[in-house]
Amino acid sequence: MKKVIRMLFTLSVLLLITSCGFKTPEKNNNINVMFLSEIPKAYEESIVNLISTPAIDEANLDLNLVLYPASHEKLTIEIVAKQTDIFVVDYSLRHILLDPYGLTPLDQFNELLPNNSLVEEFTLEDDASGQVHLYALPITNDSKFLEDLGLVVPSPMLAVIVSHSDHPEIALEILEKLL
């Protein structure tokens, strides 16, 4: 009887180990961009055309764009889901999104941005290192991106790259197109 119990226990442990697996996480084949703003869904194709880069094709990635009305709840859900590489959100959502812990520093854009209060507001101190970094890019009605779309938005937007993005280099290229 003891042998049967040991054998069942051993098989159970083996089954448990193999079913949980030691699979390494695969790299995501998508670059996911989410807009939570006043931009109508009808502009989706135009935005994809404006933000697409050759690097996306070279890396065999699919660009997934989601346009959604500004919503605190939706932003919170998407942050927790960790499926989005780039968020472009309405200024009213900045307090939910601006946290150095979950964002990629964007200091390389400092020279491209006008020196204004939005840039100062999006520059935060990293608690871990004590260094100050730019974490969000302001997108205003003066941006080439909105001018090319022919849109005027009621309030500025901000764009960020999340720290868990599988494709940070490509995300940086996309952000450059949003300026």
Z-matrix of the N, CA and C atoms (Angstrom, degrees):
N
C 1 1.441
C 2 1.524 1 111.77
N 3 1.366 2 114.89 1 -40.60
C 4 1.452 3 119.03 2 -179.81
C 5 1.527 4 110.61 3 -63.79
N 6 1.330 5 115.84 4 -36.58
C 7 1.468 6 119.51 5 179.87
C 8 1.525 7 110.72 6 -64.81
N 9 1.306 8 116.80 7 -39.43
C 10 1.462 9 121.40 8 179.39
C 11 1.531 10 109.97 9 -65.60
N 12 1.317 11 117.08 10 -42.78
C 13 1.468 12 121.02 11 179.47
C 14 1.527 13 109.98 12 -64.61
N 15 1.338 14 117.44 13 -43.11
C 16 1.467 15 120.71 14 178.09
C 17 1.523 16 110.90 15 -62.28
N 18 1.324 17 115.60 16 -43.16
C 19 1.456 18 119.27 17 -179.50
C 20 1.533 19 110.22 18 -64.50
N 21 1.318 20 118.13 19 -43.38
C 22 1.466 21 121.40 20 177.41
C 23 1.527 22 110.85 21 -63.08
N 24 1.316 23 116.59 22 -41.06
C 25 1.463 24 120.32 23 178.64
C 26 1.530 25 110.19 24 -63.54
N 27 1.328 26 117.17 25 -45.53
C 28 1.463 27 121.58 26 179.05
C 29 1.522 28 110.88 27 -62.03
N 30 1.311 29 117.18 28 -44.39
C 31 1.465 30 120.56 29 178.17
C 32 1.530 31 111.22 30 -63.82
N 33 1.315 32 116.22 31 -39.27
C 34 1.473 33 120.06 32 178.67
C 35 1.526 34 110.99 33 -63.40
N 36 1.327 35 116.06 34 -43.47
C 37 1.468 36 120.20 35 179.06
C 38 1.526 37 109.88 36 -64.44
N 39 1.317 38 117.89 37 -44.56
C 40 1.467 39 121.30 38 177.96
C 41 1.523 40 111.47 39 -61.19
N 42 1.303 41 116.04 40 -43.11
C 43 1.460 42 120.64 41 178.55
C 44 1.520 43 110.72 42 -63.16
N 45 1.300 44 116.36 43 -42.73
C 46 1.461 45 121.05 44 179.45
C 47 1.531 46 110.69 45 -63.27
N 48 1.311 47 116.86 46 -44.40
C 49 1.470 48 120.60 47 -179.97
C 50 1.520 49 111.01 48 -64.76
N 51 1.314 50 117.33 49 -44.72
C 52 1.467 51 119.49 50 -177.41
C 53 1.518 52 112.37 51 -73.10
N 54 1.317 53 117.40 52 -31.96
C 55 1.467 54 118.43 53 -179.62
C 56 1.520 55 110.92 54 -73.75
N 57 1.325 56 117.33 55 -34.13
C 58 1.466 57 119.71 56 176.46
C 59 1.517 58 109.71 57 -72.89
N 60 1.313 59 115.74 58 -33.47
C 61 1.447 60 120.97 59 175.29
C 62 1.513 61 113.38 60 68.73
N 63 1.302 62 113.32 61 160.09
C 64 1.449 63 121.08 62 175.63
C 65 1.512 64 108.06 63 -117.24
N 66 1.277 65 114.76 64 39.77
C 67 1.453 66 122.05 65 -176.52
C 68 1.528 67 109.83 66 -72.03
N 69 1.324 68 115.86 67 130.88
C 70 1.462 69 118.97 68 175.78
C 71 1.518 70 108.40 69 -80.73
N 72 1.322 71 117.18 70 143.05
C 73 1.459 72 118.72 71 -179.01
C 74 1.524 73 111.10 72 -64.25
N 75 1.319 74 114.78 73 136.53
C 76 1.458 75 119.84 74 179.32
C 77 1.511 76 109.57 75 -84.34
N 78 1.338 77 114.02 76 150.16
C 79 1.449 78 118.65 77 177.49
C 80 1.521 79 109.24 78 -72.95
N 81 1.295 80 115.10 79 138.50
C 82 1.453 81 122.42 80 -179.35
C 83 1.528 82 109.95 81 -68.76
N 84 1.325 83 118.03 82 134.38
C 85 1.464 84 121.91 83 179.40
C 86 1.518 85 112.30 84 -93.20
N 87 1.314 86 116.62 85 16.21
C 88 1.460 87 121.51 86 179.31
C 89 1.515 88 109.51 87 -123.78
N 90 1.313 89 114.87 88 150.54
C 91 1.460 90 119.83 89 165.48
C 92 1.519 91 104.89 90 -113.86
N 93 1.305 92 115.58 91 117.33
C 94 1.461 93 121.85 92 -172.11
C 95 1.519 94 110.71 93 -104.07
N 96 1.324 95 115.46 94 123.25
C 97 1.460 96 122.51 95 -179.86
C 98 1.520 97 107.49 96 -120.00
N 99 1.326 98 116.16 97 127.36
C 100 1.461 99 120.10 98 179.76
C 101 1.521 100 110.15 99 -122.29
N 102 1.335 101 115.09 100 127.42
C 103 1.458 102 122.61 101 173.49
C 104 1.525 103 107.71 102 -102.77
N 105 1.304 104 116.90 103 124.72
C 106 1.462 105 122.78 104 171.97
C 107 1.525 106 105.39 105 -118.19
N 108 1.329 107 114.70 106 89.10
C 109 1.466 108 119.24 107 -170.99
C 110 1.522 109 110.75 108 -158.63
N 111 1.319 110 114.64 109 -169.84
C 112 1.460 111 122.12 110 -179.88
C 113 1.533 112 112.48 111 -86.53
N 114 1.324 113 118.31 112 3.97
C 115 1.465 114 120.89 113 -178.55
C 116 1.529 115 109.04 114 -72.86
N 117 1.334 116 117.26 115 123.76
C 118 1.470 117 120.64 116 -178.86
C 119 1.530 118 112.45 117 -66.54
N 120 1.321 119 115.70 118 149.37
C 121 1.466 120 122.46 119 179.68
C 122 1.528 121 112.31 120 -59.11
N 123 1.317 122 117.63 121 -24.36
C 124 1.468 123 121.72 122 -179.84
C 125 1.532 124 112.06 123 -62.19
N 126 1.320 125 118.28 124 -17.26
C 127 1.464 126 122.24 125 -178.77
C 128 1.531 127 112.78 126 -90.80
N 129 1.305 128 117.43 127 3.46
C 130 1.464 129 121.27 128 -174.31
C 131 1.532 130 112.72 129 -55.66
N 132 1.320 131 117.52 130 -50.96
C 133 1.464 132 120.77 131 -178.22
C 134 1.526 133 111.17 132 -63.57
N 135 1.314 134 117.58 133 -40.64
C 136 1.465 135 121.23 134 178.51
C 137 1.522 136 111.08 135 -62.89
N 138 1.321 137 116.74 136 -40.24
C 139 1.464 138 120.34 137 179.38
C 140 1.523 139 110.43 138 -66.28
N 141 1.326 140 117.28 139 -43.97
C 142 1.469 141 120.46 140 178.35
C 143 1.525 142 109.77 141 -57.45
N 144 1.325 143 117.19 142 -44.19
C 145 1.465 144 120.49 143 178.90
C 146 1.526 145 112.02 144 -63.43
N 147 1.320 146 117.26 145 -36.73
C 148 1.466 147 120.74 146 -178.65
C 149 1.527 148 113.07 147 -74.26
N 150 1.319 149 118.12 148 -34.50
C 151 1.468 150 119.39 149 -174.43
C 152 1.528 151 113.94 150 -99.40
N 153 1.319 152 118.24 151 -6.01
C 154 1.465 153 120.14 152 178.28
C 155 1.526 154 109.78 153 -65.07
N 156 1.315 155 115.25 154 143.52
C 157 1.461 156 120.72 155 178.43
C 158 1.525 157 108.90 156 -129.68
N 159 1.329 158 117.43 157 155.03
C 160 1.471 159 119.56 158 175.99
C 161 1.530 160 112.34 159 -59.28
N 162 1.314 161 117.34 160 -29.67
C 163 1.468 162 120.74 161 -179.38
C 164 1.524 163 111.78 162 -61.97
N 165 1.314 164 117.39 163 -30.03
C 166 1.472 165 120.72 164 178.32
C 167 1.522 166 109.73 165 -64.34
N 168 1.334 167 116.78 166 -45.78
C 169 1.465 168 120.71 167 178.84
C 170 1.522 169 111.26 168 -67.85
N 171 1.339 170 116.93 169 -41.72
C 172 1.466 171 120.96 170 -179.38
C 173 1.526 172 111.69 171 -61.55
N 174 1.314 173 116.93 172 -34.26
C 175 1.467 174 121.16 173 179.74
C 176 1.530 175 112.23 174 -88.18
N 177 1.340 176 116.79 175 4.90
C 178 1.468 177 122.08 176 -178.06
C 179 1.529 178 112.22 177 53.76
N 180 1.317 179 115.17 178 46.57
C 181 1.460 180 121.24 179 178.90
C 182 1.516 181 110.24 180 -105.91
N 183 1.307 182 115.23 181 155.50
C 184 1.463 183 121.73 182 172.26
C 185 1.517 184 107.70 183 -104.16
N 186 1.333 185 115.86 184 134.60
C 187 1.454 186 121.20 185 176.19
C 188 1.520 187 108.45 186 -90.84
N 189 1.316 188 116.39 187 115.54
C 190 1.465 189 121.87 188 177.61
C 191 1.518 190 108.35 189 -106.30
N 192 1.314 191 115.85 190 119.13
C 193 1.455 192 121.63 191 -179.98
C 194 1.518 193 109.05 192 -114.64
N 195 1.322 194 115.67 193 132.58
C 196 1.458 195 121.41 194 176.83
C 197 1.520 196 107.63 195 -124.91
N 198 1.331 197 115.98 196 126.17
C 199 1.463 198 121.86 197 173.95
C 200 1.516 199 107.52 198 -107.36
N 201 1.321 200 115.55 199 127.73
C 202 1.455 201 120.44 200 -175.87
C 203 1.523 202 107.85 201 -143.43
N 204 1.307 203 118.17 202 144.54
C 205 1.474 204 119.12 203 176.93
C 206 1.534 205 110.71 204 -60.30
N 207 1.314 206 116.35 205 150.52
C 208 1.467 207 120.92 206 178.92
C 209 1.526 208 109.93 207 -57.46
N 210 1.331 209 115.69 208 124.57
C 211 1.462 210 120.68 209 -176.68
C 212 1.524 211 109.49 210 -152.35
N 213 1.319 212 116.14 211 124.28
C 214 1.464 213 120.78 212 177.00
C 215 1.527 214 110.81 213 -60.54
N 216 1.320 215 115.95 214 -42.85
C 217 1.461 216 120.77 215 -176.92
C 218 1.525 217 111.20 216 -64.70
N 219 1.323 218 116.44 217 -46.39
C 220 1.468 219 120.54 218 -178.84
C 221 1.527 220 110.62 219 -62.86
N 222 1.326 221 117.36 220 -42.98
C 223 1.462 222 120.59 221 178.94
C 224 1.522 223 110.57 222 -61.63
N 225 1.299 224 117.49 223 -44.16
C 226 1.462 225 121.17 224 179.72
C 227 1.526 226 111.01 225 -61.44
N 228 1.313 227 116.97 226 -44.35
C 229 1.469 228 121.35 227 178.88
C 230 1.525 229 110.60 228 -61.97
N 231 1.314 230 117.47 229 -44.08
C 232 1.466 231 121.28 230 -178.17
C 233 1.524 232 112.07 231 -68.86
N 234 1.322 233 117.45 232 -34.67
C 235 1.467 234 120.15 233 176.45
C 236 1.524 235 109.62 234 -63.94
N 237 1.315 236 117.19 235 -44.71
C 238 1.467 237 121.85 236 -179.58
C 239 1.528 238 110.94 237 -66.52
N 240 1.323 239 117.83 238 -36.64
C 241 1.467 240 121.67 239 -178.70
C 242 1.525 241 112.44 240 -68.10
N 243 1.315 242 118.62 241 -24.48
C 244 1.475 243 124.13 242 178.84
C 245 1.525 244 112.63 243 54.14
N 246 1.318 245 117.28 244 42.20
C 247 1.458 246 121.36 245 178.36
C 248 1.527 247 112.66 246 -108.23
N 249 1.325 248 117.52 247 -9.99
C 250 1.456 249 121.82 248 -174.03
C 251 1.519 250 110.00 249 -103.10
N 252 1.349 251 116.27 250 136.59
C 253 1.464 252 121.80 251 177.97
C 254 1.525 253 111.59 252 -89.31
N 255 1.333 254 115.76 253 -40.77
C 256 1.464 255 121.57 254 -176.55
C 257 1.522 256 108.91 255 -129.20
N 258 1.315 257 115.43 256 130.31
C 259 1.460 258 121.20 257 171.70
C 260 1.520 259 108.33 258 -109.97
N 261 1.324 260 116.06 259 133.71
C 262 1.463 261 122.47 260 169.88
C 263 1.520 262 104.54 261 -121.65
N 264 1.328 263 115.45 262 111.80
C 265 1.462 264 119.04 263 -171.21
C 266 1.522 265 111.66 264 -127.72
N 267 1.306 266 114.03 265 157.93
C 268 1.451 267 121.72 266 175.26
C 269 1.530 268 109.36 267 -63.98
N 270 1.310 269 115.71 268 147.99
C 271 1.466 270 122.51 269 -178.46
C 272 1.531 271 111.96 270 -53.84
N 273 1.311 272 117.55 271 -31.38
C 274 1.469 273 120.80 272 -178.49
C 275 1.534 274 112.79 273 -65.49
N 276 1.337 275 117.94 274 -16.35
C 277 1.468 276 122.10 275 -179.07
C 278 1.529 277 112.71 276 -97.42
N 279 1.320 278 117.25 277 4.68
C 280 1.464 279 121.27 278 -173.54
C 281 1.528 280 112.94 279 -58.75
N 282 1.321 281 118.11 280 -36.71
C 283 1.465 282 120.52 281 -175.95
C 284 1.529 283 112.29 282 -67.91
N 285 1.305 284 117.00 283 -27.07
C 286 1.464 285 120.49 284 177.24
C 287 1.526 286 110.17 285 -76.79
N 288 1.308 287 116.22 286 -38.36
C 289 1.460 288 121.52 287 -170.66
C 290 1.525 289 114.12 288 -88.90
N 291 1.317 290 118.16 289 -34.52
C 292 1.463 291 120.96 290 -173.39
C 293 1.523 292 111.90 291 -76.89
N 294 1.324 293 114.63 292 95.40
C 295 1.455 294 121.78 293 177.13
C 296 1.520 295 107.24 294 -147.47
N 297 1.328 296 118.18 295 114.10
C 298 1.465 297 120.36 296 -176.72
C 299 1.524 298 113.90 297 -54.73
N 300 1.326 299 117.45 298 -27.66
C 301 1.464 300 120.76 299 -177.58
C 302 1.529 301 112.20 300 -60.07
N 303 1.322 302 118.40 301 -39.30
C 304 1.460 303 120.64 302 -173.96
C 305 1.514 304 115.32 303 -105.37
N 306 1.344 305 117.69 304 7.65
C 307 1.461 306 120.23 305 -175.51
C 308 1.524 307 112.12 306 -120.60
N 309 1.320 308 115.22 307 156.42
C 310 1.455 309 122.70 308 177.29
C 311 1.528 310 109.10 309 -89.58
N 312 1.338 311 118.29 310 131.46
C 313 1.466 312 119.79 311 175.61
C 314 1.531 313 111.06 312 -62.13
N 315 1.326 314 115.76 313 141.88
C 316 1.466 315 122.17 314 -176.93
C 317 1.528 316 111.06 315 -121.45
N 318 1.319 317 116.94 316 37.37
C 319 1.463 318 121.71 317 -175.41
C 320 1.523 319 113.46 318 -59.76
N 321 1.315 320 118.24 319 -26.79
C 322 1.464 321 120.89 320 -178.94
C 323 1.529 322 112.40 321 -64.30
N 324 1.324 323 117.33 322 -14.92
C 325 1.462 324 121.13 323 179.85
C 326 1.532 325 112.86 324 -92.43
N 327 1.316 326 118.11 325 -5.00
C 328 1.468 327 121.26 326 -177.22
C 329 1.524 328 112.71 327 -53.32
N 330 1.319 329 117.23 328 -41.85
C 331 1.468 330 120.70 329 -177.46
C 332 1.522 331 112.42 330 -72.06
N 333 1.317 332 117.82 331 -24.15
C 334 1.462 333 121.35 332 -178.20
C 335 1.524 334 112.93 333 -84.71
N 336 1.315 335 116.75 334 -14.26
C 337 1.464 336 120.63 335 -174.16
C 338 1.523 337 111.44 336 -98.60
N 339 1.326 338 115.89 337 143.65
C 340 1.465 339 118.12 338 173.72
C 341 1.528 340 109.20 339 -68.11
N 342 1.299 341 115.75 340 147.71
C 343 1.464 342 119.63 341 -179.94
C 344 1.520 343 108.63 342 -79.50
N 345 1.315 344 116.79 343 99.27
C 346 1.461 345 120.31 344 -179.96
C 347 1.525 346 110.63 345 -138.81
N 348 1.302 347 115.52 346 177.67
C 349 1.465 348 120.21 347 -175.04
C 350 1.527 349 112.76 348 -65.74
N 351 1.338 350 118.04 349 -28.27
C 352 1.469 351 119.57 350 178.63
C 353 1.523 352 110.69 351 -66.14
N 354 1.332 353 116.35 352 -42.92
C 355 1.463 354 119.67 353 179.26
C 356 1.527 355 109.16 354 -61.85
N 357 1.317 356 116.73 355 -42.12
C 358 1.469 357 120.06 356 178.12
C 359 1.529 358 111.02 357 -62.93
N 360 1.317 359 116.79 358 -40.34
C 361 1.465 360 120.81 359 -179.25
C 362 1.528 361 111.84 360 -66.67
N 363 1.319 362 117.35 361 -31.07
C 364 1.458 363 121.89 362 -177.78
C 365 1.531 364 112.19 363 -90.38
N 366 1.324 365 117.23 364 3.08
C 367 1.458 366 122.93 365 176.34
C 368 1.523 367 107.39 366 -98.85
N 369 1.325 368 115.21 367 117.76
C 370 1.468 369 120.78 368 -172.81
C 371 1.523 370 111.00 369 -129.91
N 372 1.314 371 115.46 370 160.08
C 373 1.458 372 120.87 371 177.04
C 374 1.521 373 109.63 372 -89.34
N 375 1.318 374 115.30 373 131.84
C 376 1.460 375 121.41 374 175.32
C 377 1.527 376 107.45 375 -79.19
N 378 1.315 377 116.76 376 118.64
C 379 1.468 378 120.93 377 -177.19
C 380 1.528 379 112.43 378 -61.01
N 381 1.312 380 117.50 379 -34.74
C 382 1.464 381 121.04 380 -176.47
C 383 1.528 382 111.80 381 -70.69
N 384 1.343 383 117.07 382 -44.95
C 385 1.464 384 120.40 383 -175.11
C 386 1.525 385 113.23 384 -100.96
N 387 1.320 386 117.29 385 -19.79
C 388 1.456 387 120.55 386 -176.68
C 389 1.522 388 113.31 387 80.20
N 390 1.325 389 117.20 388 0.15
C 391 1.464 390 121.30 389 -179.63
C 392 1.523 391 110.19 390 -85.88
N 393 1.337 392 114.70 391 152.66
C 394 1.457 393 121.19 392 179.49
C 395 1.525 394 108.43 393 -100.04
N 396 1.338 395 116.42 394 130.71
C 397 1.466 396 122.11 395 -178.70
C 398 1.522 397 110.22 396 -135.77
N 399 1.322 398 114.26 397 156.80
C 400 1.462 399 121.45 398 170.16
C 401 1.525 400 106.85 399 -85.07
N 402 1.334 401 117.67 400 126.45
C 403 1.461 402 121.30 401 -176.85
C 404 1.521 403 114.16 402 -113.75
N 405 1.328 404 117.84 403 -11.21
C 406 1.466 405 120.49 404 -179.30
C 407 1.522 406 109.04 405 -144.89
N 408 1.323 407 114.97 406 148.79
C 409 1.463 408 120.70 407 176.60
C 410 1.517 409 108.92 408 -106.11
N 411 1.328 410 117.05 409 130.98
C 412 1.461 411 119.00 410 176.48
C 413 1.527 412 110.60 411 -77.03
N 414 1.303 413 116.36 412 138.08
C 415 1.468 414 121.90 413 174.24
C 416 1.524 415 106.16 414 -120.05
N 417 1.312 416 114.97 415 109.43
C 418 1.463 417 120.72 416 -177.35
C 419 1.522 418 109.25 417 -111.43
N 420 1.307 419 116.15 418 175.64
C 421 1.466 420 120.63 419 178.78
C 422 1.524 421 112.35 420 -63.90
N 423 1.326 422 117.64 421 -14.30
C 424 1.464 423 121.60 422 176.63
C 425 1.527 424 112.61 423 -82.61
N 426 1.315 425 117.82 424 -7.63
C 427 1.467 426 120.24 425 -176.50
C 428 1.528 427 110.87 426 -70.86
N 429 1.321 428 114.75 427 146.98
C 430 1.468 429 120.47 428 177.93
C 431 1.525 430 110.18 429 -61.57
N 432 1.316 431 116.59 430 -35.61
C 433 1.460 432 121.91 431 180.00
C 434 1.529 433 111.41 432 -56.89
N 435 1.328 434 117.09 433 -53.40
C 436 1.470 435 120.17 434 -179.38
C 437 1.523 436 111.58 435 -69.32
N 438 1.335 437 116.83 436 -33.90
C 439 1.468 438 119.57 437 176.51
C 440 1.524 439 110.39 438 -63.71
N 441 1.344 440 117.05 439 -43.32
C 442 1.471 441 120.71 440 179.15
C 443 1.527 442 111.56 441 -64.46
N 444 1.317 443 117.00 442 -32.15
C 445 1.468 444 120.48 443 176.40
C 446 1.523 445 111.82 444 -77.04
N 447 1.323 446 116.29 445 -19.17
C 448 1.461 447 120.35 446 -176.41
C 449 1.517 448 111.86 447 74.01
N 450 1.317 449 116.24 448 30.68
C 451 1.468 450 122.00 449 -176.67
C 452 1.524 451 111.95 450 -112.05
N 453 1.304 452 114.76 451 147.98
C 454 1.459 453 122.24 452 169.56
C 455 1.524 454 105.81 453 -123.74
N 456 1.332 455 115.92 454 120.69
C 457 1.461 456 120.04 455 -179.29
C 458 1.528 457 109.43 456 -99.12
N 459 1.337 458 117.38 457 147.96
C 460 1.464 459 120.23 458 -175.88
C 461 1.530 460 114.41 459 -68.38
N 462 1.332 461 117.21 460 -24.41
C 463 1.467 462 120.44 461 177.81
C 464 1.524 463 108.54 462 -144.47
N 465 1.327 464 117.05 463 158.13
C 466 1.471 465 118.88 464 179.25
C 467 1.526 466 111.10 465 -60.87
N 468 1.311 467 114.25 466 162.93
C 469 1.462 468 121.08 467 174.18
C 470 1.520 469 107.18 468 -120.28
N 471 1.313 470 116.41 469 167.52
C 472 1.448 471 120.28 470 173.52
C 473 1.513 472 108.95 471 -133.22
N 474 1.332 473 114.84 472 146.75
C 475 1.462 474 121.26 473 -179.00
C 476 1.523 475 109.01 474 -120.09
N 477 1.332 476 115.97 475 136.28
C 478 1.462 477 121.80 476 -179.68
C 479 1.528 478 109.90 477 -136.60
N 480 1.321 479 114.42 478 157.51
C 481 1.468 480 121.50 479 170.75
C 482 1.524 481 106.25 480 -112.94
N 483 1.309 482 116.32 481 128.80
C 484 1.464 483 119.48 482 179.96
C 485 1.526 484 109.91 483 -75.73
N 486 1.306 485 116.57 484 151.39
C 487 1.464 486 120.86 485 -175.92
C 488 1.526 487 112.77 486 -69.61
N 489 1.322 488 118.65 487 -21.50
C 490 1.464 489 121.26 488 -178.75
C 491 1.537 490 112.91 489 -91.57
N 492 1.323 491 118.16 490 9.96
C 493 1.467 492 120.99 491 -179.86
C 494 1.531 493 110.47 492 -60.95
N 495 1.327 494 116.03 493 135.35
C 496 1.466 495 120.98 494 176.55
C 497 1.523 496 111.93 495 -77.51
N 498 1.322 497 117.39 496 -13.66
C 499 1.467 498 121.37 497 -173.87
C 500 1.527 499 111.25 498 -133.80
N 501 1.341 500 118.48 499 62.25
C 502 1.472 501 119.99 500 -174.74
C 503 1.530 502 113.90 501 -65.08
N 504 1.335 503 118.20 502 -33.34
C 505 1.466 504 120.00 503 -179.06
C 506 1.529 505 110.82 504 -66.25
N 507 1.315 506 116.40 505 -43.07
C 508 1.466 507 120.58 506 179.05
C 509 1.527 508 109.60 507 -69.42
N 510 1.310 509 116.99 508 -37.59
C 511 1.465 510 120.58 509 177.51
C 512 1.528 511 110.48 510 -60.98
N 513 1.326 512 117.41 511 -37.99
C 514 1.473 513 120.58 512 176.95
C 515 1.528 514 111.02 513 -63.08
N 516 1.325 515 116.60 514 -40.29
C 517 1.470 516 120.27 515 177.69
C 518 1.529 517 110.93 516 -63.06
N 519 1.307 518 116.49 517 -40.16
C 520 1.471 519 120.22 518 178.94
C 521 1.528 520 110.06 519 -65.44
N 522 1.329 521 117.10 520 -43.16
C 523 1.466 522 119.54 521 179.20
C 524 1.525 523 111.45 522 -60.30
N 525 1.305 524 116.41 523 -37.08
C 526 1.468 525 119.67 524 178.80
C 527 1.525 526 110.90 525 -60.77
N 528 1.317 527 116.93 526 -33.98
C 529 1.468 528 120.91 527 178.97
C 530 1.529 529 112.41 528 -73.98
N 531 1.323 530 116.76 529 -16.70
C 532 1.464 531 120.34 530 179.95
C 533 1.530 532 113.02 531 -84.04
N 534 1.312 533 116.79 532 -12.51
C 535 1.475 534 119.91 533 -178.19
C 536 1.508 535 112.38 534 -76.13
